[in-house]
């Protein structure tokens, strides 16, 4: 269900720049300029290092840059939006973390307040009004995505509709066409994907125009090649999309791995990108690299690096435990890592996740091999308590407990 609002994020992170060109301080636009602030090369230069720092999870350095923009343009939405964006990325390693919700919403609400003032007072279809429409669309889109993550579907839908309305207002401004293409690509893909995967939502999508998944993918690929503000976000979405489409087209799994590897290499401190890369290494069968990156992730958790917590820990510990159990038959090492995976699952309240359940399954199998039947019973009882009835481990647990009940006495 978290994908519900992806089609309603027309300008997801529209201000990401990779430009390294030089600009002089006197080139900075005047706060009362009638031109678009986001089109200013000087502003893009000022924001570049902050945005790169943000992606690399150096939030202190990033927010120092964003605060400078906010102080220099106190009545413009850009600085407030970037600060809100920074707090949104702090949630990315664990989307259930609510500790940043308040400050994120405050910044996005302030973005909306200043953007509305500009939008209402500017000449119709002037650069200033178009820019304000972009900020309104982006702020509402992010608020909608957070509401979606919190499963507040009514609030998410309202925010998404407002985001789309303001996006339509901004159409026709050629300088920002790649950013509009990003929104179109997301729409074309997800307006078809969601009803295919969530049948109960089909009635909602009767009111949306038809999309085209293949076209949406091509549009997002074009943004990664030509986009200025949205390149990295398009890549982030394409990793999800390629991974989801890999069953139908195996080449997409390799594309997802390459993108994830590129983003992890570009932003090595970003725990979200690291987790995506680690998962895809495992799924593509690159055992040596999976082991290396899993150990790196656990070391970063020990160092308390930002974003390295239960979610990526569950992945890494399971991969190492699975390798030691299935490939090496090293049961002591396997138990060490699998128990870690279980602890990470419980500490992050993720007992219904596959990594948690399969860790319990492997621990149960090892306990049975070692004739520790009471321990095996405990592992399988946990699976019974937490696994969905359709999950393979549920059936395994029921059968094991039934067939071996005499051993538990």
C-alpha positions as CSV (number, residue, x, y, z in Angstrom):
1,X,0.0,0.0,0.0
2,X,3.0,2.3,0.4
3,X,3.0,2.6,-3.4
4,X,-0.4,4.2,-3.5
5,X,0.9,7.7,-3.4
6,X,3.8,7.2,-5.8
7,X,1.6,8.1,-8.7
8,X,0.7,11.3,-6.8
9,X,4.3,12.6,-6.5
10,X,4.6,14.6,-9.6
11,X,7.6,16.6,-8.5
12,X,9.3,14.3,-6.0
13,X,12.4,16.2,-4.9
14,X,12.5,18.6,-7.8
15,X,15.5,20.6,-6.5
16,X,18.3,18.0,-6.7
17,X,21.2,19.4,-8.7
18,X,24.5,17.9,-9.8
19,X,25.9,21.1,-11.3
20,X,29.5,22.0,-10.3
21,X,29.8,25.2,-12.4
22,X,31.1,28.3,-10.7
23,X,29.0,31.4,-9.9
24,X,29.8,34.7,-8.3
25,X,28.0,36.0,-5.2
26,X,26.7,39.0,-7.0
27,X,24.9,36.7,-9.4
28,X,22.5,35.7,-6.7
29,X,18.9,36.9,-7.5
30,X,17.4,39.7,-5.5
31,X,14.7,38.4,-3.1
32,X,12.2,40.5,-5.0
33,X,13.2,39.3,-8.4
34,X,10.3,38.4,-10.8
35,X,12.3,35.5,-12.2
36,X,12.3,31.9,-11.0
37,X,14.7,31.4,-8.1
38,X,15.1,27.7,-8.8
39,X,16.3,28.5,-12.3
40,X,19.2,30.6,-11.0
41,X,22.5,29.0,-11.6
42,X,23.9,30.8,-8.6
43,X,21.3,29.3,-6.3
44,X,21.9,25.9,-7.8
45,X,25.5,26.2,-7.1
46,X,24.8,27.3,-3.5
47,X,22.5,24.3,-3.0
48,X,24.6,21.7,-4.8
49,X,26.9,20.8,-1.9
50,X,24.0,20.7,0.5
51,X,22.0,18.4,-1.6
52,X,25.0,16.1,-2.1
53,X,25.6,16.1,1.6
54,X,22.0,15.3,2.3
55,X,22.1,12.3,0.0
56,X,25.2,11.2,1.8
57,X,23.4,11.5,5.1
58,X,25.6,14.4,6.3
59,X,22.6,16.3,7.4
60,X,24.4,18.9,9.6
61,X,26.4,20.1,6.6
62,X,23.4,19.9,4.3
63,X,21.1,21.9,6.6
64,X,23.8,24.5,7.1
65,X,23.5,25.2,3.3
66,X,19.7,25.1,3.3
67,X,19.5,27.5,6.3
68,X,21.7,30.0,4.4
69,X,19.1,29.9,1.6
70,X,16.3,30.3,4.0
71,X,17.9,33.3,5.7
72,X,18.8,34.9,2.4
73,X,15.3,34.4,1.0
74,X,13.1,34.3,4.1
75,X,9.8,34.8,2.2
76,X,10.6,32.3,-0.5
77,X,9.5,28.6,-0.1
78,X,12.8,27.1,-1.4
79,X,14.8,27.1,1.9
80,X,11.8,25.7,3.9
81,X,11.2,23.0,1.3
82,X,14.8,21.9,1.4
83,X,14.8,21.7,5.1
84,X,11.6,19.6,5.0
85,X,13.2,17.4,2.3
86,X,16.2,16.9,4.6
87,X,13.9,15.7,7.4
88,X,12.1,13.4,5.0
89,X,15.3,11.7,4.0
90,X,16.1,11.1,7.6
91,X,13.1,8.8,7.6
92,X,14.1,6.8,4.6
93,X,16.1,4.1,6.3
94,X,13.1,3.3,8.4
95,X,9.8,4.7,7.0
96,X,8.0,3.8,10.3
97,X,10.1,6.2,12.2
98,X,7.8,9.0,13.3
99,X,10.3,11.1,15.2
100,X,10.7,13.5,12.3
101,X,7.1,13.9,11.3
102,X,6.5,17.1,13.3
103,X,9.4,19.1,12.0
104,X,8.9,17.7,8.5
105,X,5.3,18.8,8.4
106,X,6.1,22.2,9.9
107,X,8.6,22.9,7.1
108,X,6.3,21.7,4.4
109,X,3.4,23.7,5.8
110,X,5.6,26.8,5.8
111,X,6.6,26.0,2.2
112,X,2.9,26.0,1.3
113,X,2.2,29.2,3.1
114,X,4.9,31.2,1.3
115,X,4.2,29.5,-2.1
116,X,0.5,30.3,-1.8
117,X,1.2,34.0,-1.2
118,X,3.4,34.1,-4.3
119,X,0.9,32.1,-6.4
120,X,-2.0,34.3,-5.4
121,X,-0.2,37.6,-6.0
122,X,1.8,36.8,-9.1
123,X,0.6,37.5,-12.6
124,X,-1.2,34.5,-14.1
125,X,1.2,32.1,-15.8
126,X,4.2,34.3,-15.0
127,X,7.5,32.7,-14.0
128,X,6.8,33.5,-10.4
129,X,3.4,31.8,-10.4
130,X,4.7,28.8,-12.2
131,X,7.5,28.5,-9.7
132,X,5.0,28.7,-6.8
133,X,2.9,26.0,-8.4
134,X,6.0,23.8,-8.5
135,X,6.6,24.3,-4.8
136,X,3.0,23.7,-3.9
137,X,2.9,20.5,-6.0
138,X,6.1,19.2,-4.4
139,X,5.2,20.1,-0.8
140,X,1.8,18.5,-1.1
141,X,3.3,15.4,-2.8
142,X,5.7,14.9,0.0
143,X,3.0,15.4,2.7
144,X,0.9,12.9,0.8
145,X,3.6,10.3,0.7
146,X,4.2,10.7,4.5
147,X,0.4,10.2,5.1
148,X,0.6,7.2,2.8
149,X,3.5,5.8,4.9
150,X,1.3,6.4,8.0
151,X,-1.6,4.6,6.3
152,X,-3.8,7.8,6.6
153,X,-5.3,7.1,3.2
154,X,-7.9,9.9,3.1
155,X,-5.3,12.6,4.0
156,X,-2.9,11.1,1.5
157,X,-5.4,11.2,-1.3
158,X,-6.4,14.8,-0.6
159,X,-2.7,15.9,-0.6
160,X,-2.0,13.9,-3.8
161,X,-4.9,15.5,-5.6
162,X,-3.7,19.0,-4.6
163,X,-0.2,18.1,-5.9
164,X,-1.6,17.0,-9.3
165,X,-3.7,20.1,-9.6
166,X,-0.8,22.4,-9.1
167,X,1.4,20.3,-11.4
168,X,-1.2,21.0,-14.2
169,X,-0.9,24.7,-13.5
170,X,2.9,24.5,-14.1
171,X,2.7,22.8,-17.4
172,X,3.9,24.6,-20.5
173,X,7.1,26.0,-19.0
174,X,9.8,24.4,-21.3
175,X,12.8,24.9,-19.0
176,X,11.4,22.4,-16.6
177,X,10.2,19.8,-19.0
178,X,12.4,16.9,-17.7
179,X,10.9,17.5,-14.2
180,X,7.4,17.3,-15.7
181,X,8.5,14.1,-17.5
182,X,9.4,12.6,-14.2
183,X,5.9,13.2,-12.9
184,X,4.4,11.8,-16.1
185,X,6.6,8.7,-15.9
186,X,5.5,8.0,-12.3
187,X,1.9,8.5,-13.3
188,X,2.0,6.3,-16.4
189,X,3.6,3.4,-14.5
190,X,1.8,3.5,-11.1
191,X,-1.7,4.3,-12.4
192,X,-1.6,0.9,-14.1
193,X,0.5,-1.0,-11.5
194,X,-1.6,-0.2,-8.4
195,X,-4.9,-1.6,-9.7
196,X,-3.0,-4.7,-11.0
197,X,-1.6,-5.4,-7.6
198,X,-4.4,-4.1,-5.3
199,X,-7.7,-5.2,-6.7
200,X,-9.6,-3.5,-3.9
201,X,-8.4,-0.1,-5.2
202,X,-9.6,-0.6,-8.8
203,X,-12.8,1.5,-8.3
204,X,-10.7,4.5,-7.3
205,X,-8.8,4.4,-10.5
206,X,-11.8,4.5,-12.7
207,X,-11.6,8.3,-12.3
208,X,-8.0,8.4,-13.6
209,X,-6.9,8.6,-17.2
210,X,-5.2,5.4,-18.5
211,X,-1.5,5.0,-18.1
212,X,1.2,2.9,-19.8
213,X,3.8,1.1,-17.7
214,X,6.3,0.6,-20.5
215,X,6.0,4.3,-21.5
216,X,6.4,5.3,-17.8
217,X,9.6,3.3,-17.5
218,X,11.0,4.9,-20.7
219,X,10.1,8.4,-19.4
220,X,11.9,7.8,-16.1
221,X,14.9,6.4,-18.0
222,X,14.9,9.6,-20.1
223,X,14.9,11.7,-16.9
224,X,17.9,9.8,-15.6
225,X,19.7,10.7,-18.8
226,X,18.6,14.3,-19.2
227,X,17.1,15.4,-15.9
228,X,18.7,18.2,-13.9
229,X,16.7,18.4,-10.7
230,X,15.2,14.9,-10.6
231,X,17.8,12.5,-11.9
232,X,18.6,10.8,-8.6
233,X,15.0,10.5,-7.6
234,X,14.2,8.9,-10.9
235,X,17.0,6.4,-10.4
236,X,15.6,5.7,-6.9
237,X,12.2,4.9,-8.3
238,X,13.6,2.9,-11.2
239,X,15.3,0.6,-8.7
240,X,11.9,-0.3,-7.2
241,X,10.3,-0.6,-10.6
242,X,13.0,-2.7,-12.2
243,X,13.0,-5.0,-9.2
244,X,9.3,-5.4,-9.3
245,X,9.3,-6.1,-13.1
246,X,12.2,-8.6,-12.9
247,X,9.9,-11.7,-12.9
248,X,8.5,-10.7,-16.3
249,X,11.8,-9.4,-17.7
250,X,14.9,-10.7,-15.9
251,X,17.1,-8.0,-17.5
252,X,15.5,-5.6,-15.1
253,X,17.1,-7.2,-12.1
254,X,20.6,-6.4,-13.5
255,X,19.5,-2.9,-14.2
256,X,18.2,-2.5,-10.7
257,X,21.5,-3.8,-9.3
258,X,23.6,-1.4,-11.5
259,X,21.5,1.6,-10.4
260,X,21.7,0.6,-6.7
261,X,25.4,0.1,-6.9
262,X,25.9,3.4,-8.6
263,X,23.9,5.2,-5.9
264,X,25.7,3.4,-3.1
265,X,29.1,4.3,-4.6
266,X,28.0,7.9,-5.1
267,X,26.6,8.2,-1.6
268,X,28.4,5.6,0.6
269,X,26.9,6.9,3.9
270,X,23.3,6.6,2.7
271,X,21.9,3.6,4.6
272,X,18.8,3.4,2.3
273,X,20.9,3.1,-0.9
274,X,23.2,0.6,0.9
275,X,20.2,-1.5,1.9
276,X,18.8,-1.6,-1.7
277,X,22.2,-2.5,-3.1
278,X,22.7,-5.3,-0.5
279,X,19.3,-6.8,-1.2
280,X,19.9,-6.9,-4.9
281,X,23.4,-8.4,-4.5
282,X,21.8,-11.2,-2.6
283,X,19.0,-11.7,-5.1
284,X,21.4,-11.7,-8.1
285,X,23.5,-14.4,-6.4
286,X,26.7,-12.3,-5.9
287,X,27.7,-14.2,-2.8
288,X,31.1,-12.7,-2.1
289,X,29.9,-9.1,-2.5
290,X,26.9,-9.9,-0.4
291,X,29.0,-11.1,2.4
292,X,31.4,-8.1,2.2
293,X,28.6,-5.6,2.2
294,X,26.6,-7.4,4.9
295,X,29.7,-7.2,7.2
296,X,30.2,-3.6,6.3
297,X,26.5,-2.8,7.3
298,X,26.8,-4.6,10.6
299,X,30.0,-2.7,11.4
300,X,28.3,0.6,10.6
301,X,25.5,-0.4,13.0
302,X,28.1,-1.0,15.7
303,X,29.5,2.5,14.9
304,X,26.0,3.9,15.2
305,X,26.2,5.5,11.8
306,X,23.0,7.5,10.9
307,X,20.3,5.3,9.4
308,X,22.1,2.0,10.2
309,X,19.6,0.3,12.4
310,X,17.2,-2.7,12.6
311,X,16.0,-2.7,9.0
312,X,19.4,-3.0,7.2
313,X,20.7,-5.0,10.2
314,X,18.0,-7.6,9.6
315,X,19.0,-7.9,6.0
316,X,22.7,-8.2,6.6
317,X,22.5,-10.6,9.5
318,X,20.1,-12.9,7.6
319,X,22.3,-13.0,4.6
320,X,25.4,-13.9,6.7
321,X,23.4,-16.5,8.7
322,X,21.9,-18.0,5.6
323,X,25.3,-18.3,3.9
324,X,26.9,-20.0,7.0
325,X,23.9,-22.4,7.3
326,X,23.2,-23.4,3.8
327,X,26.6,-23.0,2.1
328,X,29.2,-23.6,4.8
329,X,27.2,-25.7,7.3
330,X,28.9,-23.7,10.0
331,X,26.0,-23.9,12.5
332,X,27.7,-21.8,15.2
333,X,28.3,-18.9,13.0
334,X,24.9,-19.3,11.4
335,X,23.2,-19.2,14.8
336,X,25.1,-16.1,15.8
337,X,23.9,-14.1,12.7
338,X,20.4,-15.6,12.6
339,X,19.8,-14.7,16.2
340,X,21.0,-11.2,15.4
341,X,18.5,-11.0,12.5
342,X,15.7,-12.1,14.9
343,X,16.8,-9.4,17.4
344,X,16.8,-6.7,14.7
345,X,13.4,-7.8,13.6
346,X,12.0,-7.6,17.1
347,X,13.7,-4.3,17.9
348,X,12.1,-2.7,14.8
349,X,8.7,-4.4,15.2
350,X,9.1,-6.3,11.9
351,X,8.1,-9.8,13.0
352,X,6.1,-10.3,9.9
353,X,9.0,-9.7,7.6
354,X,10.4,-12.6,5.5
355,X,14.0,-12.1,6.8
356,X,12.7,-12.5,10.4
357,X,10.6,-15.5,9.7
358,X,13.2,-17.3,7.6
359,X,15.8,-16.6,10.3
360,X,13.5,-18.4,12.8
361,X,13.0,-21.2,10.3
362,X,16.7,-21.8,9.8
363,X,17.3,-21.6,13.6
364,X,14.6,-24.2,14.0
365,X,16.2,-26.4,11.4
366,X,19.6,-26.1,13.1
367,X,18.2,-26.8,16.5
368,X,16.6,-30.0,15.2
369,X,19.8,-31.1,13.6
370,X,21.5,-30.5,16.9
371,X,18.7,-32.4,18.7
372,X,17.7,-29.4,20.7
373,X,14.1,-30.0,20.2
374,X,12.8,-27.6,22.8
375,X,14.7,-24.8,21.1
376,X,13.3,-25.8,17.8
377,X,9.8,-25.8,19.2
378,X,10.3,-22.3,20.5
379,X,11.4,-21.0,17.1
380,X,8.5,-22.6,15.2
381,X,6.0,-21.4,17.8
382,X,7.3,-17.8,17.1
383,X,6.7,-18.4,13.4
384,X,3.1,-19.5,14.1
385,X,2.5,-16.4,16.2
386,X,3.8,-13.9,13.6
387,X,3.6,-15.4,10.0
388,X,0.7,-14.6,7.7
389,X,-1.3,-17.7,7.0
390,X,-0.1,-17.7,3.3
391,X,3.6,-17.4,4.2
392,X,5.6,-20.6,3.5
393,X,7.1,-20.7,7.0
394,X,3.6,-20.9,8.5
395,X,2.9,-24.2,6.9
396,X,6.5,-25.4,7.7
397,X,5.9,-24.5,11.4
398,X,2.6,-26.2,11.7
399,X,3.9,-29.4,10.1
400,X,7.0,-29.4,12.2
401,X,5.1,-28.9,15.5
402,X,2.6,-31.6,14.6
403,X,5.0,-34.2,13.4
404,X,7.5,-33.8,16.2
405,X,5.3,-33.1,19.3
406,X,6.6,-36.3,20.9
407,X,10.1,-34.9,21.0
408,X,9.1,-31.8,23.0
409,X,8.1,-33.7,26.1
